[in-house]
């Protein structure tokens, strides 16, 4: 079997680094389903080295999670430091029969490239690499530094990827002035939307405690579903807020209520409620937790469905790592990208904080960060695909953005 790095290097040697279509096709053909590297980082390493970047490939691990390969590449010394961040890992493609072409073949059908990761987000990586190659070919290296900060863990648990890669870079003395994340941000057309922030995310499990018994003798039992219903009502009855200048209203969604009880004539001993909140800058994580604790306590003590009984017992488990809300204020970063988009596609993009979370939530602790990439209509779907015209358009936007951002810092 051939060495994957050598194979990737050989493939990169035949690529034109200014051609985003060729770069994306090569990346899609690397089956980098998280957490497998699949040859994608090795290919990107070879491409960037051919452009003069110094490349490191740190691997991070933690008990209970698979080790993850990452990539940090930098060119230039001193001056302003612009970072492009993203990920080469992809979600599983699902049944091959659901695809019009092999999800790792990068087939081109009617002007679109089909493949897992085409828009989320190997397309963004290919476009930025090609944009830098074009800029450097036409102008020479910018007066400053450009880096690629690429993980293989964004679609996974996000434990051994961007968080640790940022810590690793900071420990080496790397300092960043601005970052653009190449996630797909446009709803329908290229150039519609730049993400300047993200809502926070907080997840919780509420285990409501009861007493098992026979449904014919409810006085001998304590049905936790009665309390769970009241808790769910307390969580949902009152809106968390009405939105802010930069963000839509926060919202809470109950995603599951489970007892694990297969019997219709047995009152279960416990019931679990799972919910997630996407919240705006009205809240901090701790402030939101306190509000939710107050609501849960109110529901547990409600007597409507449990007359004459004391407040129900329960335990809270705050699941996963919460994400704080953030917004990047207008400045050279947003102005440069907005002007580049308008120059290339003729429309002025909206500045938005909609959507889910991304690795930008980690990067915002190190430098201002925004997100801009392809149209995201097919991400994570069967037949994920990108229009070749959009891939070229994004490359042109990124190239114009690089020129404008560095010009703003001279």
C-alpha positions as CSV (number, residue, x, y, z in Angstrom):
1,X,0.0,0.0,0.0
2,X,1.3,3.4,-0.9
3,X,2.0,6.0,1.8
4,X,-1.0,8.4,1.9
5,X,1.2,11.5,2.4
6,X,3.4,10.6,-0.6
7,X,0.3,9.8,-2.6
8,X,-1.3,13.1,-1.6
9,X,2.0,14.9,-2.5
10,X,2.0,13.3,-5.9
11,X,-1.6,14.3,-6.5
12,X,-0.8,17.9,-5.4
13,X,2.1,18.1,-7.8
14,X,-0.2,17.7,-10.7
15,X,-2.7,20.3,-9.5
16,X,-2.9,23.9,-10.5
17,X,-3.2,25.7,-7.1
18,X,-5.1,28.6,-8.7
19,X,-7.8,26.2,-9.9
20,X,-10.5,25.7,-7.2
21,X,-12.3,23.1,-9.2
22,X,-9.3,20.8,-9.4
23,X,-8.5,21.4,-5.7
24,X,-12.0,20.6,-4.6
25,X,-12.2,17.5,-6.7
26,X,-9.0,16.2,-5.1
27,X,-10.2,17.0,-1.6
28,X,-13.6,15.4,-2.1
29,X,-11.8,12.2,-3.3
30,X,-10.3,12.0,0.2
31,X,-12.9,10.1,2.3
32,X,-12.3,12.1,5.4
33,X,-15.4,11.1,7.4
34,X,-14.8,12.4,10.9
35,X,-12.5,11.6,12.7
36,X,-10.6,10.0,9.8
37,X,-8.1,12.3,8.0
38,X,-8.7,10.3,4.8
39,X,-5.7,12.0,3.0
40,X,-7.4,15.4,2.9
41,X,-5.0,17.2,5.3
42,X,-2.0,15.5,3.6
43,X,-3.2,16.8,0.2
44,X,-3.8,20.3,1.6
45,X,-0.3,20.2,3.2
46,X,1.3,19.4,-0.1
47,X,-0.6,22.1,-1.9
48,X,0.2,24.8,0.7
49,X,3.9,23.8,0.8
50,X,4.1,24.2,-3.0
51,X,2.9,27.8,-2.4
52,X,5.7,28.4,0.2
53,X,3.7,27.9,3.4
54,X,5.4,26.3,6.5
55,X,3.0,23.5,7.6
56,X,2.6,21.7,10.9
57,X,0.3,18.7,11.5
58,X,-0.3,18.4,15.2
59,X,-2.4,15.5,16.5
60,X,-4.4,15.9,19.7
61,X,-6.1,13.3,21.8
62,X,-8.1,13.0,25.0
63,X,-9.4,10.0,27.0
64,X,-12.7,8.8,25.6
65,X,-12.3,10.5,22.2
66,X,-10.4,9.5,19.1
67,X,-7.1,11.2,18.2
68,X,-7.5,13.9,15.6
69,X,-5.1,15.2,13.0
70,X,-5.0,19.0,12.4
71,X,-3.1,21.4,10.2
72,X,-1.6,24.8,10.7
73,X,0.1,26.6,7.8
74,X,1.6,30.0,7.8
75,X,3.5,32.2,5.3
76,X,5.1,35.6,5.9
77,X,6.6,37.4,8.9
78,X,5.5,40.4,10.9
79,X,2.7,42.8,9.9
80,X,-1.0,42.0,10.2
81,X,-1.9,38.3,10.5
82,X,-5.0,37.0,8.6
83,X,-6.3,33.5,9.3
84,X,-8.5,31.3,7.3
85,X,-10.2,28.6,9.4
86,X,-12.2,25.5,8.5
87,X,-12.4,21.8,8.5
88,X,-11.7,18.9,6.1
89,X,-13.7,16.3,8.1
90,X,-17.2,15.5,6.7
91,X,-20.3,13.7,7.9
92,X,-21.0,10.2,6.7
93,X,-22.6,10.1,3.2
94,X,-25.3,7.6,4.1
95,X,-26.5,5.0,1.6
96,X,-24.7,5.2,-1.7
97,X,-28.0,4.4,-3.5
98,X,-29.3,7.9,-2.4
99,X,-26.6,9.6,-4.4
100,X,-26.6,10.3,-8.2
101,X,-22.8,9.6,-8.1
102,X,-20.3,8.1,-5.7
103,X,-20.1,10.7,-2.9
104,X,-16.3,10.6,-3.0
105,X,-15.9,10.7,-6.8
106,X,-16.4,14.5,-7.3
107,X,-18.5,13.9,-10.4
108,X,-19.6,17.0,-12.3
109,X,-23.2,16.9,-13.5
110,X,-24.8,19.8,-15.3
111,X,-22.3,22.4,-14.0
112,X,-22.3,21.1,-10.4
113,X,-19.7,19.1,-8.5
114,X,-21.4,16.4,-6.4
115,X,-19.6,15.0,-3.3
116,X,-19.6,14.9,0.4
117,X,-18.0,18.1,1.7
118,X,-18.6,20.0,-1.5
119,X,-20.1,22.9,0.4
120,X,-19.4,21.9,4.0
121,X,-16.7,22.8,3.7
122,X,-14.0,21.5,1.4
123,X,-15.3,24.0,-1.2
124,X,-14.4,26.9,1.0
125,X,-10.9,25.5,1.6
126,X,-10.3,25.0,-2.1
127,X,-11.5,28.5,-2.9
128,X,-9.4,30.2,-0.3
129,X,-6.3,28.2,-1.2
130,X,-6.8,29.1,-4.9
131,X,-7.5,32.7,-4.0
132,X,-4.2,33.0,-2.1
133,X,-2.4,31.4,-5.0
134,X,-3.9,33.8,-7.5
135,X,-3.2,36.8,-5.2
136,X,0.4,35.8,-4.7
137,X,1.0,35.1,-8.4
138,X,-0.3,38.5,-9.3
139,X,1.0,40.6,-6.4
140,X,3.6,38.6,-4.5
141,X,3.1,37.7,-0.9
142,X,1.1,40.2,1.1
143,X,2.8,42.5,3.6
144,X,2.0,40.5,6.6
145,X,1.1,36.9,7.4
146,X,-1.6,34.5,6.1
147,X,-2.4,31.3,7.9
148,X,-4.6,28.2,7.4
149,X,-6.1,26.8,10.7
150,X,-7.8,23.5,9.6
151,X,-9.2,20.8,11.8
152,X,-10.5,17.3,11.3
153,X,-12.9,17.5,14.2
154,X,-15.6,20.0,13.5
155,X,-18.2,17.5,12.5
156,X,-17.3,15.3,15.5
157,X,-17.1,16.1,19.2
158,X,-15.0,19.2,18.6
159,X,-12.7,18.2,21.4
160,X,-9.4,17.5,19.7
161,X,-9.6,20.1,16.9
162,X,-9.9,23.9,16.8
163,X,-9.9,24.4,20.6
164,X,-6.6,22.6,21.1
165,X,-5.1,23.9,17.8
166,X,-5.7,27.5,18.9
167,X,-4.1,26.7,22.3
168,X,-1.2,25.1,20.5
169,X,-0.7,28.0,18.2
170,X,-0.9,30.6,21.0
171,X,1.7,28.6,23.0
172,X,4.0,29.0,20.0
173,X,3.6,32.7,20.0
174,X,1.1,33.0,17.1
175,X,-1.1,36.1,17.3
176,X,-4.0,36.7,14.9
177,X,-5.5,40.0,13.9
178,X,-8.6,38.6,12.1
179,X,-10.1,35.3,10.9
180,X,-12.5,34.3,8.2
181,X,-14.2,30.9,8.5
182,X,-15.2,29.3,5.3
183,X,-18.5,27.7,6.4
184,X,-21.4,27.9,3.9
185,X,-23.3,31.0,4.9
186,X,-25.5,31.9,2.0
187,X,-29.1,30.8,2.0
188,X,-29.9,30.9,-1.7
189,X,-27.3,32.9,-3.7
190,X,-23.6,33.6,-3.4
191,X,-23.0,36.9,-1.7
192,X,-26.3,37.1,0.3
193,X,-25.0,36.8,3.8
194,X,-21.9,37.2,6.1
195,X,-22.2,35.7,9.6
196,X,-20.8,38.2,12.1
197,X,-21.8,36.3,15.2
198,X,-23.6,33.3,16.5
199,X,-26.2,32.6,19.2
200,X,-25.1,30.7,22.2
201,X,-26.1,27.1,22.8
202,X,-26.9,25.4,26.1
203,X,-28.2,21.8,26.5
204,X,-29.6,20.1,29.6
205,X,-31.0,16.8,30.8
206,X,-33.6,16.9,33.6
207,X,-34.1,13.6,35.4
208,X,-37.5,13.7,37.2
209,X,-37.7,11.2,40.1
210,X,-40.8,9.3,40.9
211,X,-41.9,6.0,42.4
212,X,-42.7,3.0,40.3
213,X,-46.1,1.3,40.8
214,X,-49.2,-0.2,39.2
215,X,-51.4,2.1,37.3
216,X,-54.4,0.7,39.1
217,X,-53.0,1.9,42.4
218,X,-51.7,5.4,41.7
219,X,-51.8,6.5,45.3
220,X,-49.0,4.0,46.0
221,X,-46.8,5.4,43.3
222,X,-45.6,8.8,42.1
223,X,-45.8,9.3,38.4
224,X,-42.8,11.4,37.3
225,X,-44.5,12.2,33.9
226,X,-47.0,14.4,35.7
227,X,-44.2,16.5,37.1
228,X,-42.3,16.3,33.8
229,X,-45.3,17.8,32.0
230,X,-45.4,20.7,34.4
231,X,-41.7,21.2,34.1
232,X,-41.9,21.3,30.3
233,X,-44.8,23.8,30.5
234,X,-42.7,26.0,32.9
235,X,-39.8,25.9,30.5
236,X,-41.9,26.8,27.4
237,X,-44.7,29.0,28.7
238,X,-42.9,32.3,28.8
239,X,-40.5,33.6,26.0
240,X,-37.0,34.0,27.2
241,X,-36.7,37.4,25.5
242,X,-37.9,39.4,22.5
243,X,-34.6,39.6,20.7
244,X,-31.9,42.2,20.6
245,X,-30.4,44.6,18.0
246,X,-28.0,42.0,16.7
247,X,-30.0,38.8,17.4
248,X,-33.4,37.1,17.0
249,X,-35.2,36.0,20.1
250,X,-33.7,33.2,22.2
251,X,-35.7,30.0,22.0
252,X,-35.8,26.7,23.9
253,X,-36.7,23.4,22.2
254,X,-37.5,20.2,24.1
255,X,-36.0,17.5,22.0
256,X,-37.0,14.3,23.9
257,X,-39.0,13.1,26.9
258,X,-38.1,9.5,27.8
259,X,-39.0,6.9,30.5
260,X,-37.6,3.7,29.0
261,X,-40.9,2.1,30.1
262,X,-42.3,-0.6,27.7
263,X,-45.4,-1.4,29.9
264,X,-48.7,0.4,29.6
265,X,-49.8,-0.7,33.1
266,X,-46.6,0.3,35.0
267,X,-46.0,3.8,36.3
268,X,-42.3,4.5,35.7
269,X,-39.8,5.4,38.4
270,X,-38.2,8.3,36.5
271,X,-38.6,10.5,33.4
272,X,-35.9,12.4,31.5
273,X,-36.4,15.6,29.7
274,X,-33.8,16.8,27.1
275,X,-33.7,20.4,25.8
276,X,-31.5,22.9,24.0
277,X,-31.6,26.7,24.1
278,X,-30.2,28.9,21.4
279,X,-29.7,32.2,23.1
280,X,-28.8,35.8,22.2
281,X,-26.7,38.4,24.0
282,X,-29.4,39.1,26.5
283,X,-27.9,36.2,28.4
284,X,-24.7,34.8,29.8
285,X,-24.4,31.0,30.2
286,X,-24.6,31.4,34.0
287,X,-27.5,33.8,33.9
288,X,-29.4,31.6,31.5
289,X,-28.7,28.5,33.7
290,X,-30.2,30.4,36.7
291,X,-33.3,31.3,34.8
292,X,-33.8,27.7,33.7
293,X,-33.2,26.4,37.2
294,X,-35.9,28.8,38.5
295,X,-38.4,27.6,35.8
296,X,-37.7,23.9,36.5
297,X,-38.1,24.4,40.2
298,X,-41.4,26.2,39.6
299,X,-42.6,23.3,37.4
300,X,-41.5,20.7,39.9
301,X,-43.6,22.4,42.6
302,X,-46.7,22.9,40.6
303,X,-49.8,21.1,42.1
304,X,-52.1,21.1,39.0
305,X,-51.2,17.5,38.0
306,X,-49.9,16.4,41.5
307,X,-52.4,17.8,44.0
308,X,-51.4,17.3,47.6
309,X,-47.9,16.1,46.8
310,X,-44.6,17.8,47.7
311,X,-42.4,19.2,44.9
312,X,-41.1,16.5,42.7
313,X,-37.4,15.5,43.0
314,X,-35.1,16.0,40.1
315,X,-31.5,16.2,39.0
316,X,-30.0,18.4,36.3
317,X,-27.2,17.4,34.0
318,X,-25.8,20.3,31.9
319,X,-24.8,18.4,28.8
320,X,-21.8,19.0,26.5
321,X,-19.8,22.2,26.4
322,X,-22.0,25.3,26.4
323,X,-21.3,28.0,23.7
324,X,-21.4,31.7,24.6
325,X,-23.1,34.1,22.3
326,X,-20.8,36.5,20.4
327,X,-20.9,39.2,17.7
328,X,-18.0,40.8,15.8
329,X,-18.4,44.6,15.6
330,X,-18.1,46.4,12.2
331,X,-14.6,47.3,11.2
332,X,-11.9,46.5,8.6
333,X,-12.8,42.8,8.6
334,X,-16.5,43.2,7.8
335,X,-15.9,46.2,5.6
336,X,-13.2,44.5,3.5
337,X,-15.3,41.4,2.9
338,X,-18.5,43.3,2.2
339,X,-16.7,45.4,-0.4
340,X,-15.2,42.3,-2.0
341,X,-18.5,40.6,-2.3
342,X,-20.2,43.7,-3.8
343,X,-17.3,44.1,-6.3
344,X,-17.5,40.5,-7.5
345,X,-21.2,39.6,-7.5
346,X,-22.8,43.0,-7.4
347,X,-24.8,42.6,-4.2
348,X,-24.3,43.9,-0.7
349,X,-24.5,41.0,1.8
350,X,-26.5,41.1,4.9
351,X,-24.7,40.9,8.2
352,X,-26.4,38.1,10.2
353,X,-26.1,36.1,13.4
354,X,-28.6,33.4,12.4
355,X,-28.0,29.7,12.2
356,X,-26.3,27.2,14.4
357,X,-22.9,27.1,16.0
358,X,-19.5,26.7,14.3
359,X,-15.8,26.7,15.3
360,X,-16.0,30.5,15.2
361,X,-17.3,30.2,18.8
362,X,-13.7,29.2,19.8
363,X,-11.8,31.6,17.5
364,X,-13.6,34.7,18.8
365,X,-11.5,34.4,22.0
366,X,-8.4,35.0,20.0
367,X,-9.3,37.6,17.4
368,X,-12.3,39.1,15.5
369,X,-13.9,36.4,13.4
370,X,-16.6,36.3,10.6
371,X,-17.9,33.5,8.4
372,X,-18.5,33.5,4.7
373,X,-18.6,30.6,2.2
374,X,-20.8,28.9,-0.3
375,X,-24.6,28.4,-0.6
376,X,-25.5,25.9,2.1
377,X,-28.7,24.4,0.7
378,X,-27.3,20.9,0.3
379,X,-24.9,20.6,3.2
380,X,-25.2,17.2,5.0
381,X,-27.7,16.0,2.4
382,X,-27.5,13.2,-0.1
383,X,-26.2,14.7,-3.4
384,X,-24.4,17.5,-1.6
385,X,-23.2,19.7,-4.5
386,X,-21.7,23.1,-5.5
387,X,-22.2,25.0,-8.7
388,X,-18.9,25.5,-10.4
389,X,-19.8,29.1,-11.0
390,X,-20.3,29.6,-7.3
391,X,-16.9,28.0,-6.6
392,X,-15.2,30.4,-9.0
393,X,-17.2,33.3,-7.6
394,X,-16.2,32.5,-4.0
395,X,-12.5,32.3,-5.1
396,X,-12.7,35.7,-6.7
397,X,-14.4,37.1,-3.6
398,X,-11.7,35.7,-1.3
399,X,-8.9,37.1,-3.6
400,X,-10.5,40.5,-3.5
401,X,-11.0,40.3,0.2
402,X,-7.3,39.4,0.8
403,X,-6.2,42.5,-1.2
404,X,-8.7,44.8,0.6
405,X,-7.9,43.5,4.1
406,X,-4.2,43.9,3.8
407,X,-4.6,47.3,2.1
408,X,-6.7,48.5,5.1
409,X,-3.7,47.6,7.3
410,X,-1.0,49.4,5.4
